[in-house]
Amino acid sequence: MNAFKGILILFLAATCLFSCKEEKDPLQGLTFKEQLKVLFPNSEISTIEVKDHFTEAFKMVLKQPLDHKDPDAGTFDHHIYLSHTDYSKPTVLVTEGYGAKHRTYELSKVLKSNQVMVEYRLYGNSRPTPLPWKHLTNDLAVEDYHDLVTKLKKLYKSKWLSTGISKGGETVLIYKSKYPEDMDVAVPYVAPLINTQEDPRTEEHINSVGTAECRDKVTKFQRLTLENREAVLAEMERVSKESKMTFTDVPMEEAFEYAVLEFPFSFWQWGGKCEDIPDETATPEALFKYVNQIVGVGFYSDEGYHKYLPSFYQHMNELGYYGFDTTPVKDLLNIVHEPTNKRFLPKGVPIAYNPDYIKNVRDYVESKGDRILYINGAYDTWGACAPTPKPNVDALKMTLEGGSHKTRIKHFSDADQQRIYDKLQDWLGETIEIYPL
């Protein structure tokens, strides 16, 4: 009996030796591209141009679930751009708000980090035909990021940061509110959190920003352009033909009036210069050229209308947007008497706007959103909707005086840039190296 027990013990010990032995890491010894293929077996991975400090770069087209809780819903081709430099470096996740174009973001340069750029689901090259509208939601996009990051953390085990611009920055904040521990630091640029479908704070901003003299020039330009309607429209038609722009979904004269109504928003958003605004001596050609420069009438063309359908749907269905103030030019409008961005929604697609969705995100980031660095421009119209963290929150909001929607870290003074770098260093720890711009 004792002999039998001895044999049994030896057998169990041997079994434990082999079964309890740590399994070999399936990623060990593979190239970066091979590792991606293991982590994302249902993807197409191709080499792309290497930029800046990176050593390798790949485009990954991932078979992304349309609904992460319903595998029967199908998939879409999700375009993701991965730029690799060093496993020990931080990794920056770029949440694009629209389509994605392979490039290096400012934050990635500051940290000489790895970079993962994600095209927003169902936008750009990730947009299927027909578009499954019910699957175009922020919550599903957040699940895209969470799943991607969870897998990539098997490769990148240093610090993670998320960043994005405008709608992409808003996505950073939504993601932060849903999965606060996924990222060590969040850096949204010029990101609004909008109160209503057409937030009146943007109109309040337009009527108070800059100087009274400049605001008056903006209004005079709007009126001057509408007063010269026929001649300016003729120039718009000429330029449209040259550019092969068509206006079927939004007829040209309606597009013209929307462009004029849009002008104040875009002027302050993009940092227009008061001295450049044409006056009463300007030709119709000059009037149209300036409207087109600031607003871009192609936005209302058939191509632009189709391109931005997902954006208008999301803004009207979940995110909220801005409205139009007709007061300064109401007497000169022939078509657009009650302007609204609902005009540009996809036809026949229902929406169900819930103001509490973004309110909950704003309440979280303002009250609990630690380790968020906000970059904003004081003149930017979207700045009227930017969140403001409460004093007890470990966050930093930097607003550039006179800055626009183009505001970046590099535009701040040396002293303010150092303040930004010091805060990033504090959050990331002394082992992470920062490379001032």
C-alpha positions as CSV (number, residue, x, y, z in Angstrom):
1,M,0.0,0.0,0.0
2,N,2.8,2.4,0.9
3,A,4.5,1.6,-2.4
4,F,1.3,2.4,-4.2
5,K,1.0,5.7,-2.4
6,G,4.6,6.5,-3.3
7,I,4.0,5.8,-7.0
8,L,0.8,7.9,-6.9
9,I,2.6,10.8,-5.3
10,L,5.3,10.7,-7.9
11,F,2.7,10.5,-10.7
12,L,0.8,13.5,-9.3
13,A,4.0,15.5,-8.9
14,A,5.0,14.8,-12.5
15,T,1.6,15.7,-13.7
16,C,1.7,19.0,-11.8
17,L,5.2,19.7,-13.2
18,F,4.0,19.6,-16.7
19,S,0.4,20.9,-16.4
20,C,1.3,23.7,-14.0
21,K,4.3,24.8,-16.0
22,E,3.7,28.3,-17.3
23,E,2.5,28.3,-20.9
24,K,4.7,30.0,-23.4
25,D,3.6,33.5,-24.4
26,P,2.2,33.1,-27.9
27,L,3.5,36.6,-28.8
28,Q,7.1,36.0,-27.7
29,G,9.7,36.0,-30.4
30,L,7.3,37.3,-33.1
31,T,7.7,40.5,-35.1
32,F,5.4,43.4,-34.3
33,K,3.3,42.6,-37.5
34,E,3.1,38.9,-36.5
35,Q,2.0,39.9,-33.0
36,L,-0.8,42.0,-34.5
37,K,-1.9,39.0,-36.6
38,V,-2.1,36.8,-33.4
39,L,-4.1,39.5,-31.5
40,F,-6.4,40.3,-34.4
41,P,-6.6,37.1,-36.5
42,N,-9.7,38.4,-38.5
43,S,-7.9,41.4,-39.9
44,E,-5.9,42.5,-43.0
45,I,-2.6,44.1,-42.1
46,S,-0.5,46.0,-44.6
47,T,2.7,48.1,-44.3
48,I,2.3,51.8,-44.7
49,E,4.7,54.8,-44.8
50,V,6.7,55.4,-41.6
51,K,6.6,59.0,-40.4
52,D,8.6,61.0,-37.8
53,H,10.1,59.0,-34.9
54,F,8.3,55.7,-35.7
55,T,10.2,52.6,-36.9
56,E,7.2,50.6,-38.3
57,A,3.7,51.5,-39.4
58,F,0.7,49.4,-40.4
59,K,-2.8,49.8,-41.6
60,M,-5.1,47.2,-40.0
61,V,-8.6,46.6,-41.4
62,L,-10.4,44.8,-38.6
63,K,-13.6,42.9,-38.9
64,Q,-15.3,44.9,-36.2
65,P,-18.7,43.7,-34.8
66,L,-21.5,46.1,-35.6
67,D,-22.8,45.2,-32.1
68,H,-20.4,43.9,-29.5
69,K,-23.3,42.2,-27.7
70,D,-24.9,40.6,-30.8
71,P,-22.6,38.6,-33.0
72,D,-25.4,38.0,-35.5
73,A,-25.6,41.7,-36.3
74,G,-22.5,41.2,-38.6
75,T,-19.3,43.2,-39.0
76,F,-17.9,46.2,-40.8
77,D,-14.3,46.9,-42.1
78,H,-12.8,49.1,-39.4
79,H,-9.6,51.0,-40.5
80,I,-6.9,51.4,-37.8
81,Y,-3.4,52.8,-38.2
82,L,-0.7,51.6,-35.9
83,S,2.7,53.3,-35.7
84,H,5.3,51.6,-33.6
85,T,8.5,52.8,-32.0
86,D,9.3,50.9,-28.8
87,Y,7.4,48.6,-26.5
88,S,8.7,50.4,-23.5
89,K,7.4,53.8,-24.6
90,P,3.9,55.2,-23.8
91,T,1.1,54.6,-26.3
92,V,-1.2,57.3,-27.6
93,L,-4.7,56.3,-28.7
94,V,-6.2,58.7,-31.3
95,T,-9.9,58.6,-31.3
96,E,-10.8,60.3,-34.6
97,G,-14.2,61.9,-34.8
98,Y,-14.7,61.3,-38.5
99,G,-12.5,59.6,-41.1
100,A,-8.8,59.0,-40.4
101,K,-5.8,60.0,-42.3
102,H,-2.4,58.5,-41.3
103,R,-0.4,61.2,-39.6
104,T,1.4,61.9,-36.3
105,Y,-0.5,63.7,-33.6
106,E,1.1,66.4,-31.5
107,L,0.9,64.4,-28.3
108,S,2.7,61.5,-29.9
109,K,5.5,63.8,-30.8
110,V,5.7,65.2,-27.2
111,L,6.2,61.7,-25.9
112,K,7.8,60.0,-28.9
113,S,5.3,57.3,-28.2
114,N,3.6,54.5,-30.1
115,Q,0.4,55.6,-31.8
116,V,-2.9,53.8,-32.5
117,M,-5.2,55.9,-34.7
118,V,-8.8,54.7,-34.9
119,E,-11.2,55.8,-37.6
120,Y,-14.6,56.5,-36.0
121,R,-16.9,53.6,-36.7
122,L,-19.0,53.8,-39.9
123,Y,-17.1,57.0,-41.1
124,G,-14.6,57.5,-43.9
125,N,-13.1,54.3,-45.3
126,S,-14.9,52.4,-42.5
127,R,-18.3,53.3,-43.9
128,P,-20.3,50.5,-45.5
129,T,-23.1,50.8,-48.0
130,P,-25.9,51.0,-47.0
131,L,-25.0,52.5,-43.6
132,P,-26.6,50.6,-40.7
133,W,-27.7,53.8,-38.8
134,K,-28.8,52.0,-35.6
135,H,-25.2,50.9,-35.0
136,L,-23.8,54.4,-35.3
137,T,-23.7,55.2,-31.6
138,N,-21.0,56.5,-29.2
139,D,-21.5,53.5,-26.8
140,L,-20.7,51.1,-29.6
141,A,-17.6,53.2,-30.6
142,V,-16.4,53.1,-27.0
143,E,-16.6,49.3,-27.1
144,D,-14.5,49.4,-30.2
145,Y,-11.8,51.3,-28.3
146,H,-12.1,49.2,-25.1
147,D,-11.7,45.9,-27.0
148,L,-8.8,47.2,-29.1
149,V,-6.9,48.7,-26.1
150,T,-7.4,45.6,-24.0
151,K,-5.7,43.4,-26.6
152,L,-3.0,45.9,-27.4
153,K,-2.0,46.2,-23.7
154,K,-0.6,42.7,-24.1
155,L,2.1,44.4,-26.2
156,Y,2.2,47.9,-24.8
157,K,2.5,47.7,-21.0
158,S,3.7,51.3,-20.4
159,K,1.4,54.3,-19.9
160,W,-1.6,54.9,-22.2
161,L,-3.0,58.2,-23.2
162,S,-6.0,59.1,-25.4
163,T,-6.3,62.2,-27.5
164,G,-8.6,63.6,-30.2
165,I,-9.6,66.9,-31.8
166,S,-13.1,68.4,-31.8
167,K,-15.6,65.6,-32.2
168,G,-12.6,63.2,-31.6
169,G,-11.8,65.1,-28.4
170,E,-15.5,64.7,-27.4
171,T,-15.1,61.0,-28.0
172,V,-12.0,61.0,-25.7
173,L,-14.3,62.3,-22.9
174,I,-17.1,59.9,-23.6
175,Y,-14.7,57.0,-23.5
176,K,-13.1,58.3,-20.3
177,S,-16.6,58.4,-18.6
178,K,-17.4,54.8,-19.6
179,Y,-14.0,53.2,-19.0
180,P,-12.1,55.6,-16.7
181,E,-9.2,53.1,-16.0
182,D,-8.4,52.3,-19.6
183,M,-6.2,55.4,-20.0
184,D,-3.7,56.9,-17.7
185,V,-4.2,60.4,-19.2
186,A,-6.7,61.9,-21.5
187,V,-5.9,65.0,-23.7
188,P,-9.0,66.3,-25.6
189,Y,-8.4,69.2,-28.0
190,V,-11.1,71.9,-28.5
191,A,-13.7,69.4,-27.4
192,P,-17.3,70.5,-26.7
193,L,-19.9,68.8,-24.6
194,I,-23.1,70.2,-26.0
195,N,-26.3,70.8,-23.9
196,T,-29.1,70.5,-26.5
197,Q,-29.7,69.6,-30.1
198,E,-28.9,73.2,-31.0
199,D,-27.0,74.7,-28.1
200,P,-27.7,78.5,-27.6
201,R,-24.4,79.0,-25.9
202,T,-22.7,79.1,-29.3
203,E,-24.9,82.1,-30.3
204,E,-24.1,83.8,-27.0
205,H,-20.4,83.3,-27.8
206,I,-20.7,84.8,-31.3
207,N,-22.5,87.9,-29.8
208,S,-19.8,88.5,-27.2
209,V,-16.5,87.3,-28.5
210,G,-13.8,89.7,-29.8
211,T,-14.5,93.4,-30.1
212,A,-17.8,95.1,-30.8
213,E,-16.2,96.6,-33.9
214,C,-15.2,93.2,-35.3
215,R,-18.6,91.7,-34.5
216,D,-20.2,94.6,-36.4
217,K,-18.0,93.9,-39.4
218,V,-19.1,90.2,-39.4
219,T,-22.8,91.3,-39.5
220,K,-22.2,93.9,-42.2
221,F,-20.4,91.3,-44.3
222,Q,-23.4,88.9,-44.0
223,R,-25.8,91.6,-45.1
224,L,-23.6,92.8,-47.9
225,T,-23.3,89.3,-49.3
226,L,-27.1,88.8,-49.2
227,E,-27.8,92.2,-50.7
228,N,-25.6,91.2,-53.6
229,R,-27.4,87.9,-53.9
230,E,-27.7,87.5,-57.7
231,A,-24.1,88.5,-58.5
232,V,-22.6,86.4,-55.6
233,L,-24.8,83.4,-56.7
234,A,-23.5,83.8,-60.2
235,E,-19.9,83.6,-58.9
236,M,-20.9,80.6,-56.8
237,E,-22.3,78.8,-59.8
238,R,-19.2,79.6,-61.9
239,V,-16.8,78.2,-59.2
240,S,-19.1,75.2,-58.6
241,K,-18.9,74.3,-62.3
242,E,-15.2,74.6,-62.4
243,S,-14.9,72.4,-59.3
244,K,-17.5,70.0,-60.5
245,M,-19.7,70.6,-57.4
246,T,-23.4,69.8,-57.7
247,F,-26.2,71.0,-55.5
248,T,-29.1,68.6,-55.7
249,D,-29.8,67.5,-52.1
250,V,-29.4,71.1,-51.0
251,P,-30.2,73.5,-53.9
252,M,-27.6,76.2,-54.6
253,E,-29.6,79.2,-53.4
254,E,-30.5,77.4,-50.1
255,A,-26.8,76.4,-49.7
256,F,-25.9,80.1,-50.3
257,E,-28.1,81.3,-47.5
258,Y,-27.0,78.6,-45.1
259,A,-23.4,79.5,-45.8
260,V,-24.1,83.1,-45.0
261,L,-25.8,82.1,-41.7
262,E,-23.0,79.8,-40.9
263,F,-20.4,82.5,-41.5
264,P,-20.2,84.0,-37.9
265,F,-19.8,80.5,-36.4
266,S,-17.0,79.5,-38.8
267,F,-15.3,83.0,-38.6
268,W,-14.7,82.7,-34.9
269,Q,-14.2,79.0,-34.9
270,W,-11.3,79.1,-37.4
271,G,-9.7,82.3,-36.2
272,G,-10.8,84.7,-38.9
273,K,-9.1,88.1,-39.0
274,C,-11.2,91.2,-38.8
275,E,-9.0,93.1,-41.1
276,D,-9.6,90.5,-43.9
277,I,-13.4,90.9,-43.9
278,P,-14.4,92.5,-47.2
279,D,-16.3,95.8,-47.0
280,E,-18.8,97.6,-49.3
281,T,-16.1,98.2,-51.9
282,A,-15.6,94.5,-52.5
283,T,-16.7,92.9,-55.8
284,P,-19.2,90.0,-55.8
285,E,-16.2,87.7,-56.7
286,A,-14.4,88.9,-53.5
287,L,-17.5,88.4,-51.4
288,F,-18.0,84.9,-52.6
289,K,-14.3,84.1,-52.3
290,Y,-14.3,85.1,-48.6
291,V,-17.5,83.2,-47.7
292,N,-16.0,80.1,-49.4
293,Q,-12.7,80.6,-47.6
294,I,-14.3,80.8,-44.2
295,V,-17.2,78.4,-44.5
296,G,-16.5,76.3,-47.6
297,V,-19.7,76.0,-49.7
298,G,-18.6,72.5,-50.7
299,F,-19.9,71.5,-47.3
300,Y,-23.4,71.8,-48.8
301,S,-22.7,70.2,-52.1
302,D,-23.9,66.7,-52.9
303,E,-20.5,65.3,-52.1
304,G,-20.3,67.2,-48.8
305,Y,-23.8,66.4,-47.8
306,H,-23.2,62.7,-48.4
307,K,-19.8,62.8,-46.6
308,Y,-21.2,64.4,-43.4
309,L,-24.5,62.5,-43.1
310,P,-23.1,60.3,-40.3
311,S,-22.0,63.4,-38.5
312,F,-25.3,65.2,-38.7
313,Y,-27.1,62.0,-37.6
314,Q,-24.9,61.6,-34.5
315,H,-25.1,65.3,-33.6
316,M,-28.9,65.4,-33.8
317,N,-29.3,61.9,-32.3
318,E,-26.8,61.9,-29.4
319,L,-24.2,64.7,-29.3
320,G,-26.1,67.9,-29.9
321,Y,-25.0,70.7,-32.2
322,Y,-25.4,74.4,-32.7
323,G,-28.1,76.7,-34.1
324,F,-28.3,79.8,-36.3
325,D,-29.1,83.4,-35.4
326,T,-31.2,85.0,-38.1
327,T,-31.7,88.3,-36.3
328,P,-29.1,90.3,-38.1
329,V,-30.2,89.2,-41.6
330,K,-33.8,88.0,-41.3
331,D,-35.1,90.7,-43.7
332,L,-32.7,89.5,-46.4
333,L,-33.5,85.8,-46.4
334,N,-35.7,84.3,-49.2
335,I,-35.5,80.6,-48.4
336,V,-34.1,79.7,-45.1
337,H,-36.5,81.3,-42.7
338,E,-36.2,78.8,-39.9
339,P,-32.7,77.4,-40.2
340,T,-31.8,74.2,-38.4
341,N,-29.1,71.6,-38.8
342,K,-31.8,69.0,-38.8
343,R,-32.2,69.9,-42.4
344,F,-29.1,67.9,-43.2
345,L,-30.2,64.6,-41.5
346,P,-30.3,61.4,-43.6
347,K,-33.8,61.2,-45.0
348,G,-36.2,58.7,-43.4
349,V,-33.9,57.7,-40.6
350,P,-35.5,58.2,-37.1
351,I,-33.7,60.0,-34.3
352,A,-34.3,60.0,-30.6
353,Y,-32.2,62.7,-28.9
354,N,-31.6,62.3,-25.2
355,P,-30.0,65.3,-23.6
356,D,-29.1,63.2,-20.5
357,Y,-26.5,61.3,-22.5
358,I,-24.0,64.1,-22.8
359,K,-25.1,65.6,-19.5
360,N,-23.9,62.4,-17.8
361,V,-20.6,62.6,-19.6
362,R,-20.1,66.2,-18.6
363,D,-21.1,65.6,-15.0
364,Y,-18.5,62.8,-14.8
365,V,-15.6,64.6,-16.3
366,E,-16.3,67.9,-14.5
367,S,-16.8,66.2,-11.1
368,K,-14.6,63.0,-11.3
369,G,-12.5,63.3,-14.4
370,D,-8.9,63.2,-13.0
371,R,-5.9,63.3,-15.3
372,I,-7.6,65.2,-18.2
373,L,-5.7,67.9,-20.0
374,Y,-8.0,70.2,-21.9
375,I,-6.6,72.3,-24.8
376,N,-8.9,75.1,-26.0
377,G,-8.9,78.4,-27.9
378,A,-10.7,81.4,-26.3
379,Y,-12.3,82.6,-29.6
380,D,-13.3,79.1,-30.8
381,T,-17.1,79.0,-31.0
382,W,-17.1,75.4,-29.7
383,G,-15.2,76.7,-26.6
384,A,-18.6,78.0,-25.4
385,C,-19.5,74.3,-24.8
386,A,-16.2,73.2,-23.4
387,P,-16.4,71.4,-19.9
388,T,-14.8,73.1,-16.9
389,P,-13.4,70.7,-14.2
390,K,-14.3,71.5,-10.6
391,P,-11.5,72.7,-8.3
392,N,-11.3,69.3,-6.5
393,V,-10.6,67.4,-9.7
394,D,-7.0,66.7,-10.7
395,A,-7.3,68.1,-14.3
396,L,-5.9,71.0,-16.2
397,K,-7.8,73.2,-18.6
398,M,-5.6,75.4,-20.8
399,T,-7.3,78.1,-22.9
400,L,-5.3,80.1,-25.4
401,E,-6.2,83.8,-25.4
402,G,-7.4,84.7,-28.9
403,G,-7.0,81.0,-29.9
404,S,-9.2,79.2,-32.3
405,H,-10.3,75.6,-33.2
406,K,-6.8,75.2,-34.5
407,T,-5.2,75.7,-31.1
408,R,-2.5,73.2,-30.1
409,I,0.0,72.9,-27.3
410,K,2.7,74.4,-29.6
411,H,0.7,77.7,-29.8
412,F,0.9,78.4,-26.0
413,S,3.7,80.6,-24.5
414,D,6.9,78.8,-23.3
415,A,5.7,79.2,-19.7
416,D,2.3,77.7,-20.4
417,Q,3.8,74.9,-22.4
418,Q,6.1,74.1,-19.5
419,R,3.0,74.1,-17.2
420,I,1.5,71.5,-19.6
421,Y,4.6,69.4,-19.6
422,D,5.0,69.5,-15.8
423,K,1.4,68.3,-15.4
424,L,1.9,65.5,-17.9
425,Q,5.1,64.5,-16.0
426,D,3.3,64.5,-12.7
427,W,0.5,62.2,-14.1
428,L,2.8,59.9,-16.0
429,G,5.7,59.6,-13.6
430,E,9.3,60.5,-13.8
431,T,10.2,57.4,-15.8
432,I,8.4,58.8,-18.8
433,E,10.4,61.2,-20.9
434,I,8.8,64.3,-22.4
435,Y,10.2,66.0,-25.5
436,P,9.2,69.7,-25.6
437,L,7.9,70.9,-29.0
